[in-house]
């Protein structure tokens, strides 16, 4: 499809972005050929829509509004440093998101279902929520990078997700630039711990 490249995501709180920048700095010391992401890109993608017909934007926004109205804020914990693929030469360096109450999984599933109704392909891969720290661009010092990935640890304090974002991605020679088109705050009542 022609049109803006879009994705749906949750953002990372500023204090966790500070910690992720510190983590990223430690990993950079490997001197591997990695394009490290800036803090403005520290988010977790829930659904990549790709090139999207602009005529679909109102329907996408309406679907995300419906989902957000029925979603309560939920906790996540940013923890575990890893790479894709998990074995062999890494291509993507990430930190994972733990979903202690299942809110992130429910949100992802609702978004995938709603976007499928609008003609977007349903996700076939298992959902692995993560924040991308960097993308490997060459083979220099990959062994050092792998060693650092195996030795470094990361765990944030629990944080609460309050909204979902519709984001435009523009490809530039220096890398992609993200623009938040709209945020959809959750208005459901938070669940009480039993």
Helices and strands as residue ranges (DSSP letters): E 4-11, H 14-28, E 34-36, G 39-41, E 43-52, G 54-56, H 57-69, E 74-84, E 92-98, H 103-117, E 130-136, H 142-151, E 159-161, E 163-172, E 175-185
